[in-house]
Amino acid sequence: MSATTETYDDKDILAALGRSWGLLLFLGVLTLLLGLGMVIFTKQSLVVLAVLFGVYLLISGIFQIVQSFSQKDHRALLAISGILSIVLAIFAFKSFLNSVTLLAIFIGIAWLFRGITELIVGLQSKGMEGRGWMITGGILGILGAIVIFVWPATIGVIVWITGIMLIVLGVSEIVGAFQVKKAAGV
């Protein structure tokens, strides 16, 4: 029995990605519009985010507990994580301010890691098109995380910074889509 191996060169991969540039553009426009919506409708966005975050914590906690019964390894860790997630969900549903504070902490941690990653990749990618956007996005992510950690209960600032971050990310994705299209020769 012989195995066939397919080899793909960079041109094939770039051509396949280039054919999907429209999807990349669509996602960039969607991200940009979401960011604009969050900046314009700050209070309404925060209510939606806080409720969705509480629902997410509840559902993920339930799934982790159920998964702990079917796992041999890490059973206790999954169960504890699931229980903590459900407790956090109850805490979030108990008070709107609790939910916003939890959401702020989670967003801050995510932005910090993403910002550091984007900044490092951007700094190490000399000569890459869009490098400046990556570095800028990384710096803004880190600054956004710092603001959230310093003022976690500042409701408007959290949503507003999220909106600005999504606007920058959307513009970056739109620029990237056209760069992919150009590089692929589509």
NUROZA-461948 format. One record per atom (N, C-alpha, C, O): residue in three letters; x, y, z. Coordinates in steps of 0.05 Angstrom, whole numbers. Layout:
BEGIN
+------+--------+--------+--------+
| type |     px |     py |     pz |
+------+--------+--------+--------+
|  ala |      X |      Y |      Z |
...
+------+--------+--------+--------+
# end
This chain:
BEGIN
+------+--------+--------+--------+
| type |     px |     py |     pz |
+------+--------+--------+--------+
|  met |     17 |    -23 |      0 |
|  met |      0 |      0 |      0 |
|  met |     18 |     24 |      0 |
|  met |     35 |     28 |     18 |
|  ser |     15 |     41 |    -20 |
|  ser |     32 |     65 |    -21 |
|  ser |     16 |     90 |    -13 |
|  ser |     -7 |     93 |    -19 |
|  ala |     30 |    107 |     -1 |
|  ala |     18 |    132 |      8 |
|  ala |     27 |    154 |    -12 |
|  ala |     50 |    156 |    -18 |
|  thr |      8 |    169 |    -20 |
|  thr |     15 |    191 |    -37 |
|  thr |     16 |    217 |    -20 |
|  thr |      0 |    221 |     -2 |
|  thr |     36 |    232 |    -26 |
|  thr |     39 |    257 |    -12 |
|  thr |     36 |    280 |    -31 |
|  thr |     48 |    280 |    -53 |
|  glu |     21 |    299 |    -23 |
|  glu |     17 |    322 |    -39 |
|  glu |     35 |    344 |    -28 |
|  glu |     37 |    348 |     -3 |
|  thr |     48 |    358 |    -45 |
|  thr |     65 |    380 |    -36 |
|  thr |     53 |    405 |    -47 |
|  thr |     45 |    407 |    -70 |
|  tyr |     52 |    424 |    -30 |
|  tyr |     41 |    450 |    -38 |
|  tyr |     64 |    471 |    -37 |
|  tyr |     78 |    472 |    -16 |
|  asp |     67 |    486 |    -57 |
|  asp |     87 |    507 |    -56 |
|  asp |     73 |    533 |    -46 |
|  asp |     49 |    534 |    -44 |
|  asp |     90 |    552 |    -41 |
|  asp |     79 |    577 |    -31 |
|  asp |     59 |    590 |    -50 |
|  asp |     40 |    603 |    -41 |
|  lys |     63 |    587 |    -76 |
|  lys |     45 |    599 |    -95 |
|  lys |     17 |    587 |    -93 |
|  lys |     -3 |    601 |    -96 |
|  asp |     16 |    561 |    -90 |
|  asp |    -10 |    547 |    -87 |
|  asp |    -25 |    557 |    -62 |
|  asp |    -49 |    562 |    -63 |
|  ile |    -11 |    559 |    -40 |
|  ile |    -23 |    567 |    -15 |
|  ile |    -32 |    596 |    -18 |
|  ile |    -54 |    603 |     -9 |
|  leu |    -15 |    613 |    -29 |
|  leu |    -22 |    641 |    -32 |
|  leu |    -46 |    645 |    -51 |
|  leu |    -63 |    662 |    -47 |
|  ala |    -46 |    629 |    -72 |
|  ala |    -69 |    630 |    -91 |
|  ala |    -95 |    622 |    -78 |
|  ala |   -116 |    634 |    -82 |
|  ala |    -94 |    601 |    -61 |
|  ala |   -118 |    592 |    -47 |
|  ala |   -127 |    614 |    -28 |
|  ala |   -151 |    619 |    -25 |
|  leu |   -109 |    626 |    -14 |
|  leu |   -116 |    647 |      5 |
|  leu |   -126 |    672 |    -10 |
|  leu |   -144 |    685 |     -2 |
|  gly |   -113 |    677 |    -33 |
|  gly |   -121 |    700 |    -49 |
|  gly |   -149 |    698 |    -60 |
|  gly |   -163 |    718 |    -63 |
|  arg |   -158 |    673 |    -65 |
|  arg |   -186 |    669 |    -74 |
|  arg |   -206 |    675 |    -52 |
|  arg |   -229 |    680 |    -57 |
|  ser |   -196 |    675 |    -27 |
|  ser |   -214 |    680 |     -4 |
|  ser |   -211 |    708 |      7 |
|  ser |   -220 |    714 |     29 |
|  trp |   -198 |    726 |     -8 |
|  trp |   -193 |    753 |      2 |
|  trp |   -220 |    767 |      7 |
|  trp |   -221 |    784 |     25 |
|  gly |   -241 |    760 |     -7 |
|  gly |   -267 |    773 |     -3 |
|  gly |   -278 |    766 |     25 |
|  gly |   -290 |    783 |     38 |
|  leu |   -273 |    742 |     34 |
|  leu |   -282 |    734 |     61 |
|  leu |   -266 |    749 |     82 |
|  leu |   -277 |    758 |    102 |
|  leu |   -240 |    752 |     77 |
|  leu |   -223 |    768 |     95 |
|  leu |   -233 |    797 |     96 |
|  leu |   -233 |    809 |    118 |
|  leu |   -240 |    807 |     73 |
|  leu |   -250 |    835 |     72 |
|  leu |   -276 |    837 |     87 |
|  leu |   -280 |    856 |    102 |
|  phe |   -294 |    818 |     83 |
|  phe |   -320 |    818 |     96 |
|  phe |   -316 |    818 |    127 |
|  phe |   -330 |    833 |    141 |
|  leu |   -299 |    800 |    137 |
|  leu |   -294 |    799 |    165 |
|  leu |   -282 |    825 |    176 |
|  leu |   -288 |    834 |    198 |
|  gly |   -265 |    838 |    160 |
|  gly |   -254 |    863 |    168 |
|  gly |   -275 |    885 |    170 |
|  gly |   -275 |    901 |    189 |
|  val |   -292 |    886 |    150 |
|  val |   -314 |    906 |    150 |
|  val |   -333 |    901 |    174 |
|  val |   -342 |    919 |    187 |
|  leu |   -339 |    875 |    179 |
|  leu |   -356 |    868 |    201 |
|  leu |   -344 |    876 |    228 |
|  leu |   -357 |    887 |    245 |
|  thr |   -318 |    872 |    231 |
|  thr |   -304 |    879 |    256 |
|  thr |   -304 |    910 |    259 |
|  thr |   -308 |    920 |    281 |
|  leu |   -299 |    924 |    237 |
|  leu |   -300 |    953 |    237 |
|  leu |   -327 |    964 |    245 |
|  leu |   -330 |    982 |    262 |
|  leu |   -349 |    953 |    233 |
|  leu |   -376 |    961 |    240 |
|  leu |   -383 |    955 |    269 |
|  leu |   -396 |    971 |    282 |
|  leu |   -375 |    932 |    279 |
|  leu |   -379 |    925 |    307 |
|  leu |   -366 |    945 |    325 |
|  leu |   -377 |    954 |    345 |
|  gly |   -341 |    952 |    319 |
|  gly |   -326 |    972 |    334 |
|  gly |   -340 |    999 |    334 |
|  gly |   -342 |   1012 |    355 |
|  leu |   -349 |   1008 |    311 |
|  leu |   -363 |   1033 |    309 |
|  leu |   -389 |   1033 |    325 |
|  leu |   -396 |   1052 |    339 |
|  gly |   -404 |   1010 |    324 |
|  gly |   -428 |   1007 |    340 |
|  gly |   -423 |   1009 |    369 |
|  gly |   -438 |   1021 |    384 |
|  met |   -401 |    998 |    378 |
|  met |   -394 |    998 |    407 |
|  met |   -386 |   1026 |    416 |
|  met |   -392 |   1034 |    438 |
|  val |   -373 |   1042 |    398 |
|  val |   -366 |   1069 |    405 |
|  val |   -390 |   1087 |    406 |
|  val |   -393 |   1104 |    423 |
|  ile |   -408 |   1083 |    387 |
|  ile |   -432 |   1100 |    385 |
|  ile |   -453 |   1093 |    406 |
|  ile |   -465 |   1110 |    418 |
|  phe |   -458 |   1067 |    410 |
|  phe |   -478 |   1057 |    429 |
|  phe |   -465 |   1044 |    453 |
|  phe |   -469 |   1020 |    458 |
|  thr |   -449 |   1059 |    468 |
|  thr |   -433 |   1048 |    490 |
|  thr |   -449 |   1034 |    511 |
|  thr |   -444 |   1011 |    518 |
|  lys |   -469 |   1047 |    522 |
|  lys |   -485 |   1036 |    544 |
|  lys |   -500 |   1011 |    536 |
|  lys |   -500 |    991 |    551 |
|  gln |   -512 |   1012 |    513 |
|  gln |   -527 |    988 |    504 |
|  gln |   -508 |    965 |    498 |
|  gln |   -515 |    942 |    503 |
|  ser |   -485 |    971 |    487 |
|  ser |   -465 |    950 |    482 |
|  ser |   -456 |    937 |    508 |
|  ser |   -452 |    912 |    508 |
|  leu |   -452 |    952 |    528 |
|  leu |   -443 |    941 |    554 |
|  leu |   -464 |    922 |    566 |
|  leu |   -457 |    901 |    577 |
|  val |   -489 |    930 |    564 |
|  val |   -510 |    912 |    574 |
|  val |   -510 |    885 |    559 |
|  val |   -511 |    864 |    572 |
|  val |   -508 |    887 |    533 |
|  val |   -508 |    862 |    517 |
|  val |   -483 |    845 |    524 |
|  val |   -485 |    821 |    527 |
|  leu |   -460 |    858 |    525 |
|  leu |   -435 |    843 |    531 |
|  leu |   -436 |    830 |    559 |
|  leu |   -428 |    807 |    562 |
|  ala |   -446 |    845 |    579 |
|  ala |   -447 |    834 |    606 |
|  ala |   -466 |    810 |    607 |
|  ala |   -459 |    790 |    620 |
|  val |   -489 |    811 |    594 |
|  val |   -507 |    789 |    595 |
|  val |   -495 |    765 |    580 |
|  val |   -496 |    742 |    589 |
|  leu |   -484 |    770 |    556 |
|  leu |   -471 |    748 |    541 |
|  leu |   -448 |    736 |    556 |
|  leu |   -444 |    711 |    555 |
|  phe |   -433 |    752 |    570 |
|  phe |   -411 |    741 |    586 |
|  phe |   -421 |    723 |    608 |
|  phe |   -410 |    701 |    612 |
|  gly |   -442 |    731 |    622 |
|  gly |   -453 |    714 |    643 |
|  gly |   -464 |    688 |    631 |
|  gly |   -460 |    667 |    643 |
|  val |   -477 |    689 |    608 |
|  val |   -487 |    665 |    595 |
|  val |   -464 |    647 |    587 |
|  val |   -465 |    623 |    590 |
|  tyr |   -443 |    659 |    576 |
|  tyr |   -419 |    644 |    568 |
|  tyr |   -408 |    629 |    592 |
|  tyr |   -402 |    605 |    590 |
|  leu |   -404 |    643 |    615 |
|  leu |   -393 |    630 |    639 |
|  leu |   -411 |    607 |    648 |
|  leu |   -400 |    586 |    655 |
|  leu |   -437 |    610 |    647 |
|  leu |   -456 |    589 |    656 |
|  leu |   -454 |    565 |    637 |
|  leu |   -451 |    542 |    647 |
|  ile |   -455 |    570 |    611 |
|  ile |   -455 |    547 |    592 |
|  ile |   -428 |    533 |    593 |
|  ile |   -427 |    509 |    592 |
|  ser |   -406 |    548 |    593 |
|  ser |   -380 |    535 |    593 |
|  ser |   -376 |    520 |    619 |
|  ser |   -363 |    498 |    619 |
|  gly |   -386 |    530 |    641 |
|  gly |   -384 |    515 |    666 |
|  gly |   -399 |    489 |    666 |
|  gly |   -389 |    468 |    675 |
|  ile |   -423 |    489 |    655 |
|  ile |   -439 |    465 |    652 |
|  ile |   -424 |    445 |    635 |
|  ile |   -423 |    421 |    642 |
|  phe |   -414 |    454 |    612 |
|  phe |   -400 |    435 |    594 |
|  phe |   -375 |    424 |    607 |
|  phe |   -368 |    400 |    603 |
|  gln |   -361 |    440 |    622 |
|  gln |   -337 |    429 |    636 |
|  gln |   -344 |    408 |    656 |
|  gln |   -330 |    388 |    659 |
|  ile |   -365 |    413 |    671 |
|  ile |   -374 |    393 |    691 |
|  ile |   -382 |    367 |    677 |
|  ile |   -374 |    345 |    685 |
|  val |   -398 |    369 |    655 |
|  val |   -406 |    345 |    640 |
|  val |   -381 |    331 |    629 |
|  val |   -380 |    307 |    630 |
|  gln |   -363 |    347 |    618 |
|  gln |   -338 |    335 |    607 |
|  gln |   -322 |    321 |    628 |
|  gln |   -308 |    301 |    622 |
|  ser |   -322 |    331 |    653 |
|  ser |   -306 |    318 |    674 |
|  ser |   -315 |    290 |    680 |
|  ser |   -299 |    273 |    689 |
|  phe |   -341 |    283 |    674 |
|  phe |   -351 |    256 |    679 |
|  phe |   -341 |    237 |    657 |
|  phe |   -340 |    212 |    662 |
|  ser |   -334 |    247 |    634 |
|  ser |   -326 |    229 |    612 |
|  ser |   -295 |    228 |    608 |
|  ser |   -286 |    214 |    591 |
|  gln |   -281 |    243 |    624 |
|  gln |   -252 |    244 |    622 |
|  gln |   -239 |    226 |    643 |
|  gln |   -248 |    224 |    666 |
|  lys |   -217 |    214 |    636 |
|  lys |   -201 |    199 |    656 |
|  lys |   -180 |    217 |    668 |
|  lys |   -175 |    216 |    692 |
|  asp |   -168 |    233 |    651 |
|  asp |   -147 |    251 |    660 |
|  asp |   -159 |    279 |    666 |
|  asp |   -177 |    288 |    652 |
|  his |   -149 |    291 |    686 |
|  his |   -157 |    319 |    693 |
|  his |   -186 |    321 |    700 |
|  his |   -197 |    343 |    697 |
|  arg |   -198 |    300 |    710 |
|  arg |   -227 |    301 |    717 |
|  arg |   -232 |    322 |    738 |
|  arg |   -251 |    337 |    736 |
|  ala |   -216 |    322 |    759 |
|  ala |   -221 |    340 |    781 |
|  ala |   -216 |    369 |    772 |
|  ala |   -231 |    387 |    780 |
|  leu |   -196 |    374 |    756 |
|  leu |   -191 |    401 |    746 |
|  leu |   -214 |    411 |    729 |
|  leu |   -222 |    434 |    732 |
|  leu |   -225 |    395 |    712 |
|  leu |   -248 |    403 |    696 |
|  leu |   -272 |    409 |    713 |
|  leu |   -286 |    428 |    709 |
|  ala |   -277 |    392 |    733 |
|  ala |   -300 |    396 |    751 |
|  ala |   -297 |    422 |    767 |
|  ala |   -316 |    437 |    769 |
|  ile |   -273 |    426 |    778 |
|  ile |   -268 |    451 |    793 |
|  ile |   -271 |    475 |    775 |
|  ile |   -283 |    495 |    783 |
|  ser |   -260 |    474 |    751 |
|  ser |   -262 |    496 |    733 |
|  ser |   -291 |    502 |    725 |
|  ser |   -299 |    525 |    724 |
|  gly |   -306 |    481 |    721 |
|  gly |   -335 |    484 |    714 |
|  gly |   -350 |    496 |    737 |
|  gly |   -367 |    513 |    732 |
|  ile |   -345 |    487 |    761 |
|  ile |   -359 |    497 |    785 |
|  ile |   -353 |    527 |    788 |
|  ile |   -370 |    543 |    794 |
|  leu |   -327 |    534 |    786 |
|  leu |   -319 |    562 |    788 |
|  leu |   -332 |    579 |    767 |
|  leu |   -340 |    602 |    772 |
|  ser |   -334 |    569 |    743 |
|  ser |   -346 |    583 |    721 |
|  ser |   -376 |    588 |    727 |
|  ser |   -386 |    610 |    722 |
|  ile |   -390 |    568 |    738 |
|  ile |   -418 |    572 |    745 |
|  ile |   -421 |    592 |    768 |
|  ile |   -439 |    608 |    768 |
|  val |   -403 |    590 |    788 |
|  val |   -404 |    609 |    810 |
|  val |   -400 |    638 |    800 |
|  val |   -413 |    656 |    809 |
|  leu |   -381 |    641 |    782 |
|  leu |   -376 |    668 |    770 |
|  leu |   -400 |    677 |    754 |
|  leu |   -407 |    701 |    754 |
|  ala |   -414 |    659 |    740 |
|  ala |   -438 |    666 |    725 |
|  ala |   -460 |    675 |    744 |
|  ala |   -473 |    695 |    739 |
|  ile |   -463 |    661 |    767 |
|  ile |   -483 |    669 |    786 |
|  ile |   -476 |    697 |    798 |
|  ile |   -493 |    714 |    801 |
|  phe |   -450 |    700 |    804 |
|  phe |   -440 |    726 |    813 |
|  phe |   -446 |    748 |    793 |
|  phe |   -454 |    770 |    800 |
|  ala |   -442 |    742 |    767 |
|  ala |   -447 |    761 |    746 |
|  ala |   -476 |    768 |    744 |
|  ala |   -484 |    791 |    740 |
|  phe |   -494 |    748 |    746 |
|  phe |   -522 |    752 |    743 |
|  phe |   -534 |    767 |    768 |
|  phe |   -555 |    780 |    766 |
|  lys |   -520 |    764 |    790 |
|  lys |   -530 |    776 |    815 |
|  lys |   -529 |    807 |    813 |
|  lys |   -547 |    820 |    823 |
|  ser |   -509 |    817 |    800 |
|  ser |   -506 |    846 |    798 |
|  ser |   -494 |    854 |    771 |
|  ser |   -475 |    841 |    762 |
|  phe |   -505 |    874 |    759 |
|  phe |   -495 |    884 |    734 |
|  phe |   -466 |    893 |    737 |
|  phe |   -449 |    888 |    720 |
|  leu |   -460 |    907 |    760 |
|  leu |   -433 |    917 |    765 |
|  leu |   -413 |    894 |    768 |
|  leu |   -390 |    895 |    759 |
|  asn |   -421 |    872 |    781 |
|  asn |   -404 |    848 |    784 |
|  asn |   -397 |    837 |    756 |
|  asn |   -374 |    831 |    751 |
|  ser |   -417 |    835 |    739 |
|  ser |   -413 |    825 |    712 |
|  ser |   -393 |    842 |    697 |
|  ser |   -376 |    832 |    683 |
|  val |   -397 |    868 |    699 |
|  val |   -379 |    887 |    685 |
|  val |   -350 |    884 |    695 |
|  val |   -331 |    885 |    679 |
|  thr |   -347 |    882 |    721 |
|  thr |   -320 |    880 |    733 |
|  thr |   -307 |    854 |    723 |
|  thr |   -283 |    854 |    716 |
|  leu |   -321 |    831 |    724 |
|  leu |   -310 |    806 |    715 |
|  leu |   -303 |    808 |    685 |
|  leu |   -282 |    799 |    677 |
|  leu |   -321 |    819 |    670 |
|  leu |   -316 |    823 |    641 |
|  leu |   -291 |    840 |    636 |
|  leu |   -275 |    833 |    619 |
|  ala |   -288 |    861 |    652 |
|  ala |   -265 |    878 |    649 |
|  ala |   -239 |    863 |    654 |
|  ala |   -219 |    866 |    640 |
|  ile |   -239 |    847 |    675 |
|  ile |   -215 |    832 |    682 |
|  ile |   -208 |    812 |    659 |
|  ile |   -185 |    810 |    651 |
|  phe |   -228 |    798 |    650 |
|  phe |   -223 |    778 |    628 |
|  phe |   -213 |    793 |    603 |
|  phe |   -195 |    783 |    589 |
|  ile |   -226 |    815 |    596 |
|  ile |   -218 |    830 |    572 |
|  ile |   -190 |    841 |    576 |
|  ile |   -173 |    839 |    557 |
|  gly |   -183 |    851 |    599 |
|  gly |   -157 |    861 |    604 |
|  gly |   -135 |    840 |    601 |
|  gly |   -114 |    845 |    589 |
|  ile |   -140 |    817 |    611 |
|  ile |   -121 |    795 |    609 |
|  ile |   -117 |    787 |    579 |
|  ile |    -95 |    783 |    570 |
|  ala |   -140 |    785 |    565 |
|  ala |   -138 |    777 |    536 |
|  ala |   -124 |    799 |    520 |
|  ala |   -107 |    792 |    503 |
|  trp |   -130 |    824 |    525 |
|  trp |   -116 |    845 |    510 |
|  trp |    -87 |    846 |    517 |
|  trp |    -70 |    851 |    499 |
|  leu |    -79 |    842 |    541 |
|  leu |    -51 |    842 |    549 |
|  leu |    -36 |    821 |    533 |
|  leu |    -15 |    826 |    522 |
|  phe |    -46 |    796 |    533 |
|  phe |    -32 |    774 |    519 |
|  phe |    -32 |    779 |    489 |
|  phe |    -11 |    775 |    476 |
|  arg |    -54 |    788 |    478 |
|  arg |    -55 |    793 |    449 |
|  arg |    -37 |    817 |    442 |
|  arg |    -23 |    816 |    422 |
|  gly |    -38 |    838 |    458 |
|  gly |    -21 |    861 |    452 |
|  gly |      9 |    854 |    453 |
|  gly |     24 |    862 |    435 |
|  ile |     17 |    839 |    473 |
|  ile |     45 |    831 |    475 |
|  ile |     53 |    814 |    451 |
|  ile |     74 |    817 |    439 |
|  thr |     35 |    795 |    444 |
|  thr |     41 |    777 |    421 |
|  thr |     43 |    793 |    395 |
|  thr |     62 |    790 |    380 |
|  glu |     23 |    811 |    390 |
|  glu |     24 |    827 |    365 |
|  glu |     49 |    845 |    364 |
|  glu |     61 |    848 |    343 |
|  leu |     56 |    857 |    387 |
|  leu |     79 |    875 |    388 |
|  leu |    104 |    859 |    382 |
|  leu |    121 |    868 |    366 |
|  ile |    108 |    836 |    394 |
|  ile |    132 |    820 |    389 |
|  ile |    134 |    811 |    360 |
|  ile |    155 |    813 |    347 |
|  val |    111 |    801 |    350 |
|  val |    111 |    791 |    322 |
|  val |    117 |    815 |    303 |
|  val |    132 |    812 |    284 |
|  gly |    104 |    838 |    308 |
|  gly |    109 |    861 |    292 |
|  gly |    138 |    870 |    292 |
|  gly |    149 |    877 |    271 |
|  leu |    150 |    871 |    316 |
|  leu |    177 |    879 |    318 |
|  leu |    197 |    859 |    305 |
|  leu |    218 |    868 |    295 |
|  gln |    190 |    834 |    305 |
|  gln |    207 |    814 |    293 |
|  gln |    203 |    810 |    263 |
|  gln |    218 |    796 |    250 |
|  ser |    182 |    823 |    251 |
|  ser |    176 |    819 |    223 |
|  ser |    185 |    842 |    206 |
|  ser |    170 |    855 |    193 |
|  lys |    211 |    846 |    206 |
|  lys |    222 |    868 |    191 |
|  lys |    218 |    864 |    161 |
|  lys |    222 |    842 |    151 |
|  gly |    209 |    885 |    147 |
|  gly |    204 |    883 |    119 |
|  gly |    176 |    873 |    111 |
|  gly |    170 |    874 |     88 |
|  met |    160 |    865 |    130 |
|  met |    133 |    855 |    125 |
|  met |    114 |    878 |    121 |
|  met |    115 |    898 |    136 |
|  glu |     97 |    877 |    100 |
|  glu |     77 |    897 |     96 |
|  glu |     57 |    896 |    119 |
|  glu |     50 |    874 |    128 |
|  gly |     48 |    919 |    129 |
|  gly |     29 |    919 |    150 |
|  gly |     41 |    916 |    178 |
|  gly |     28 |    914 |    198 |
|  arg |     68 |    917 |    178 |
|  arg |     82 |    914 |    204 |
|  arg |     75 |    936 |    223 |
|  arg |     71 |    931 |    247 |
|  gly |     72 |    960 |    213 |
|  gly |     65 |    983 |    230 |
|  gly |     38 |    979 |    243 |
|  gly |     34 |    987 |    266 |
|  trp |     19 |    968 |    228 |
|  trp |     -8 |    963 |    239 |
|  trp |     -6 |    943 |    262 |
|  trp |    -20 |    946 |    282 |
|  met |     10 |    922 |    258 |
|  met |     13 |    902 |    279 |
|  met |     26 |    913 |    304 |
|  met |     17 |    907 |    326 |
|  ile |     46 |    929 |    301 |
|  ile |     59 |    942 |    324 |
|  ile |     40 |    961 |    338 |
|  ile |     38 |    961 |    362 |
|  thr |     25 |    977 |    322 |
|  thr |      6 |    996 |    333 |
|  thr |    -16 |    981 |    348 |
|  thr |    -24 |    988 |    370 |
|  gly |    -26 |    959 |    336 |
|  gly |    -47 |    943 |    349 |
|  gly |    -37 |    931 |    375 |
|  gly |    -51 |    930 |    395 |
|  gly |    -12 |    922 |    375 |
|  gly |      0 |    911 |    399 |
|  gly |      2 |    931 |    422 |
|  gly |     -4 |    926 |    445 |
|  ile |     12 |    955 |    414 |
|  ile |     15 |    976 |    434 |
|  ile |    -13 |    984 |    445 |
|  ile |    -16 |    988 |    469 |
|  leu |    -32 |    987 |    427 |
|  leu |    -59 |    995 |    436 |
|  leu |    -71 |    973 |    454 |
|  leu |    -85 |    979 |    473 |
|  gly |    -66 |    948 |    448 |
|  gly |    -76 |    926 |    464 |
|  gly |    -65 |    927 |    492 |
|  gly |    -79 |    923 |    512 |
|  ile |    -39 |    932 |    494 |
|  ile |    -26 |    934 |    520 |
|  ile |    -36 |    958 |    536 |
|  ile |    -42 |    956 |    560 |
|  leu |    -38 |    981 |    522 |
|  leu |    -49 |   1005 |    535 |
|  leu |    -78 |   1001 |    544 |
|  leu |    -85 |   1009 |    566 |
|  gly |    -94 |    988 |    527 |
|  gly |   -121 |    983 |    535 |
|  gly |   -123 |    965 |    559 |
|  gly |   -140 |    969 |    577 |
|  ala |   -106 |    945 |    561 |
|  ala |   -106 |    927 |    584 |
|  ala |    -98 |    942 |    609 |
|  ala |   -110 |    938 |    630 |
|  ile |    -79 |    960 |    607 |
|  ile |    -70 |    976 |    630 |
|  ile |    -93 |    993 |    640 |
|  ile |    -99 |    995 |    664 |
|  val |   -107 |   1006 |    621 |
|  val |   -130 |   1023 |    629 |
|  val |   -151 |   1007 |    643 |
|  val |   -163 |   1015 |    663 |
|  ile |   -157 |    983 |    632 |
|  ile |   -178 |    966 |    644 |
|  ile |   -170 |    957 |    672 |
|  ile |   -186 |    955 |    690 |
|  phe |   -144 |    950 |    675 |
|  phe |   -135 |    941 |    702 |
|  phe |   -136 |    963 |    722 |
|  phe |   -141 |    959 |    746 |
|  val |   -130 |    988 |    714 |
|  val |   -130 |   1011 |    732 |
|  val |   -158 |   1019 |    739 |
|  val |   -163 |   1026 |    762 |
|  trp |   -176 |   1019 |    720 |
|  trp |   -204 |   1028 |    724 |
|  trp |   -224 |   1007 |    715 |
|  trp |   -238 |   1011 |    695 |
|  pro |   -225 |    983 |    728 |
|  pro |   -243 |    962 |    718 |
|  pro |   -273 |    968 |    719 |
|  pro |   -288 |    957 |    704 |
|  ala |   -281 |    986 |    736 |
|  ala |   -309 |    992 |    738 |
|  ala |   -318 |   1016 |    721 |
|  ala |   -341 |   1024 |    721 |
|  thr |   -299 |   1027 |    705 |
|  thr |   -306 |   1049 |    687 |
|  thr |   -320 |   1037 |    663 |
|  thr |   -308 |   1029 |    643 |
|  ile |   -347 |   1036 |    665 |
|  ile |   -363 |   1022 |    646 |
|  ile |   -359 |   1032 |    617 |
|  ile |   -354 |   1017 |    599 |
|  gly |   -362 |   1058 |    614 |
|  gly |   -360 |   1069 |    587 |
|  gly |   -333 |   1066 |    574 |
|  gly |   -330 |   1061 |    550 |
|  val |   -312 |   1068 |    591 |
|  val |   -285 |   1066 |    580 |
|  val |   -280 |   1038 |    570 |
|  val |   -267 |   1035 |    549 |
|  ile |   -289 |   1018 |    584 |
|  ile |   -285 |    990 |    575 |
|  ile |   -297 |    985 |    547 |
|  ile |   -283 |    975 |    530 |
|  val |   -322 |    993 |    544 |
|  val |   -335 |    989 |    518 |
|  val |   -323 |   1007 |    497 |
|  val |   -318 |    998 |    474 |
|  trp |   -317 |   1031 |    504 |
|  trp |   -305 |   1050 |    485 |
|  trp |   -278 |   1040 |    475 |
|  trp |   -273 |   1041 |    451 |
|  ile |   -261 |   1031 |    494 |
|  ile |   -235 |   1021 |    486 |
|  ile |   -238 |    995 |    469 |
|  ile |   -224 |    991 |    449 |
|  thr |   -257 |    979 |    476 |
|  thr |   -263 |    955 |    460 |
|  thr |   -271 |    963 |    432 |
|  thr |   -262 |    951 |    412 |
|  gly |   -288 |    983 |    430 |
|  gly |   -297 |    992 |    403 |
|  gly |   -274 |   1003 |    387 |
|  gly |   -271 |    997 |    363 |
|  ile |   -256 |   1019 |    400 |
|  ile |   -233 |   1030 |    386 |
|  ile |   -215 |   1007 |    377 |
|  ile |   -204 |   1008 |    355 |
|  met |   -211 |    988 |    395 |
|  met |   -194 |    965 |    388 |
|  met |   -205 |    950 |    364 |
|  met |   -190 |    942 |    346 |
|  leu |   -231 |    946 |    363 |
|  leu |   -244 |    932 |    341 |
|  leu |   -242 |    949 |    315 |
|  leu |   -239 |    938 |    293 |
|  ile |   -244 |    975 |    318 |
|  ile |   -241 |    992 |    294 |
|  ile |   -213 |    989 |    283 |
|  ile |   -210 |    985 |    258 |
|  val |   -193 |    991 |    300 |
|  val |   -165 |    987 |    290 |
|  val |   -161 |    960 |    279 |
|  val |   -148 |    957 |    257 |
|  leu |   -171 |    939 |    292 |
|  leu |   -169 |    912 |    282 |
|  leu |   -183 |    909 |    255 |
|  leu |   -173 |    896 |    237 |
|  gly |   -207 |    921 |    253 |
|  gly |   -222 |    919 |    228 |
|  gly |   -207 |    932 |    205 |
|  gly |   -206 |    921 |    183 |
|  val |   -196 |    956 |    210 |
|  val |   -181 |    969 |    189 |
|  val |   -156 |    952 |    181 |
|  val |   -150 |    950 |    158 |
|  ser |   -143 |    941 |    201 |
|  ser |   -120 |    924 |    196 |
|  ser |   -128 |    899 |    180 |
|  ser |   -114 |    891 |    161 |
|  glu |   -151 |    887 |    186 |
|  glu |   -161 |    864 |    171 |
|  glu |   -168 |    872 |    142 |
|  glu |   -163 |    856 |    123 |
|  ile |   -180 |    895 |    138 |
|  ile |   -187 |    905 |    111 |
|  ile |   -161 |    909 |     95 |
|  ile |   -160 |    900 |     72 |
|  val |   -142 |    922 |    107 |
|  val |   -116 |    927 |     93 |
|  val |   -103 |    900 |     87 |
|  val |    -93 |    896 |     65 |
|  gly |   -104 |    882 |    106 |
|  gly |    -92 |    855 |    101 |
|  gly |   -106 |    840 |     79 |
|  gly |    -93 |    826 |     64 |
|  ala |   -132 |    842 |     77 |
|  ala |   -147 |    829 |     55 |
|  ala |   -137 |    839 |     28 |
|  ala |   -133 |    823 |      9 |
|  phe |   -134 |    865 |     25 |
|  phe |   -124 |    875 |      0 |
|  phe |    -95 |    868 |     -5 |
|  phe |    -87 |    864 |    -29 |
|  gln |    -79 |    865 |     15 |
|  gln |    -51 |    856 |     12 |
|  gln |    -50 |    827 |      3 |
|  gln |    -34 |    820 |    -14 |
|  val |    -68 |    811 |     14 |
|  val |    -70 |    783 |      6 |
|  val |    -78 |    781 |    -24 |
|  val |    -67 |    766 |    -39 |
|  lys |    -98 |    797 |    -31 |
|  lys |   -107 |    798 |    -59 |
|  lys |    -85 |    806 |    -77 |
|  lys |    -81 |    793 |    -98 |
|  lys |    -70 |    827 |    -70 |
|  lys |    -48 |    836 |    -86 |
|  lys |    -26 |    816 |    -88 |
|  lys |    -15 |    810 |   -110 |
|  ala |    -18 |    804 |    -66 |
|  ala |      3 |    784 |    -65 |
|  ala |     -4 |    759 |    -81 |
|  ala |     14 |    747 |    -94 |
|  ala |    -29 |    752 |    -81 |
|  ala |    -38 |    728 |    -96 |
|  ala |    -42 |    734 |   -126 |
|  ala |    -45 |    715 |   -142 |
|  gly |    -42 |    759 |   -133 |
|  gly |    -46 |    766 |   -161 |
|  gly |    -74 |    761 |   -171 |
|  gly |    -79 |    755 |   -194 |
|  val |    -93 |    763 |   -153 |
|  val |   -121 |    758 |   -160 |
|  val |   -134 |    784 |   -169 |
|  val |   -158 |    784 |   -176 |
+------+--------+--------+--------+
# end
